[in-house]
């Protein structure tokens, strides 16, 4: 298929960038990273790793990381994760391969997010720590930490998969085999699969059977690595393309992406969009008005606000379920989308684990301002809806919160 279409430049994946940063920092040798995402979240990770003695060069087009070969230098200090959940939840287990006393903290938004699984993990390994109600800040003492022949850990996966990914990434450099037993219903499973695939690219050996993951003490070896565009950030433009006759193309993403959020494209196709999976890009265009859908979005939950934003424009209602845990992201994303869609005259019902949204005319009163809750995904979702309904983007408060993952979002939106 050949179409005339708008090409959108989506920056590198935040999820992949922060994972590769941790892994390459722990590796032997130098890693060169192409399509590195430069944003608030990745800058938080870079600064934390530099505090731990990692040499990272971010000024050039290609970012280089000089690995520490499995052991961070012995330091004492404060590591600040800003608003980055991946930084906080990845750095805390990574401290196992350093010797020192640390305070890991973040801004108010991150302090309100759950870190209870960290406390459980530290207790199992005998790490000395202090925390109030299992939330940031954590004061951690890893001085003199040693491990037995095999390290066995039990992790509750029902709140967040990020901390499990953090443990996985540090496991190959702990010097002993690691066995992780997952309890509860693991959320965002696709992100854990992504973590393991990236680990394997750097030499890790991982096996996953039922609820047990085993990791061998292989260490990591640095390499050249190209980071995919961010599939979550691309979702806003995929949703726009699905409603536009000229269509939108995003290069660097394919059907076989590492990122689970690329399945959002399949969802839009199921709803009636025309999709062309090309060799190194995905093209999407409208075939007319999208049909509504009932969907459990647990495994690609970051795109839930995107679907909620375009749902009012569908022929039939949209029912979103399975995402209760996103009430503990940068904002309560279920309530945030309910509040802002209601302001726009959308018929929407809030449920504990999702939303029910009816076809509605989007109406913007002269005195309306849309809150973003300092949440990049809420801001970008609302931006997509206002663009499709021909409304003024200026009613979105604090639009700069998109700098967390997509600093050029508003520029790209102007192309449409």
C-alpha positions, 0 to 999 in steps of 0.5 A: 500500500502507498499513501501520502502521509504525515511523518512524525518524529518520535524520540527514543523509548524512555523505558528502553533508554533507562533500562539500557543505561543501567545495564550498560553502566553495569557492563564490561567495556563501553556501550554506544547508544543511538537514538538516546532519549534526552528528557527529564526522566533519562536525565535523572537516571544519568545523574544518579549513575554519575553519582555512582561513578559511571562515566557517561557522555551525553553531549554528542549524537551518540551517547557513550557509557563506560561500564563499571564491570559489575561494581559501582564505586564506594560512595556516600551521597544522595541520589535524586530520581526527580519524577522518574519511577523507572529511575527510583525503582531501578536504582534501589536494587542496583545499589546492591553492587555498591558499598556505601550509605545512600539516600534515594529520594524524588520530588513530591509526585514520586514520593506519593507512588508505591515503593512497598516492594522495595522494603520487602526486597531489602528485608529478604537480603538483609540490607539495612534501610530506613523509610517512612511507610515504605515510600521515598526517601529511602536511606540505604546502607550496603556496606559489607553486603555478602550473598550466599550460594544462590540468591532467592527473592520473592516479589509481589508483582501486582503493584508495579513491574518496574521494581521486578525489572530493576532486580532482574537487571542487577541480577547477572552481576551479583556473582551468584545465581538468582531465583525470583518467585513472583507472587500476585498477578503480575501487571505490565508483563510486556515490560518484564519481557522487554527487560529480559530481551535487552539483558540478553542483548548484553549477554545475560542468561535468563529462564522464565517458567511459570512464576519463577525467573532464574538468572545466571551470574554472566555479567554484561558486555558493552556493545553498540545499541539502537534504541527504538522510538517510544511506542507509548509516545507514538500512541497519540499520533497513531490515534490521530492517524486512525482518525485522519484520511491522510494518515500518519507514518512513524519510522523505527517502530514495527509490529515486532517491537520490543515494546508491548505498547505497540499493540495499541496499533492492533487495537486501533486496527480492530476498531476499524483503522487501516494499518500498514506494517512496513519494513521499518515503520508503521502507517495508520489512516482512517477508514471512516469513524472508529468503532467502539471497543471493550478492552482490558488494557493491563498489558499496555496501560500507558496508552489507556489515556490515549484511548480514553481521549479518542473514545468520544469520537467513536461510533459506539461506546468504549469500555476500558478495564484492567488498569486499576494500578494506574491510579498510582502512576504520575497521577491517578490516570483514571480519575484524571481522564474522567475529570477532564473529559467531563469538563469537555461535555463527554459522557463518561463513567468512572469505574474502579479499574477503568472507564466507560465512555460514550460517543459525545460532542466535545465542547469547550466553554470559554472559561475552561482550563484542562488540568494535566496533573503534572502528568505527561501522558494526560497532557499529550492525550488531551492534546490529541483530543483537542487537535481532532476536535479542532479546539484550541490547545492553549486551554491545557495547563502546564503543557511543559510537563511533556518534557518528562518523555517527549520534549518536542511533542507540541512541535510534532503536533503542529505538523498535523 
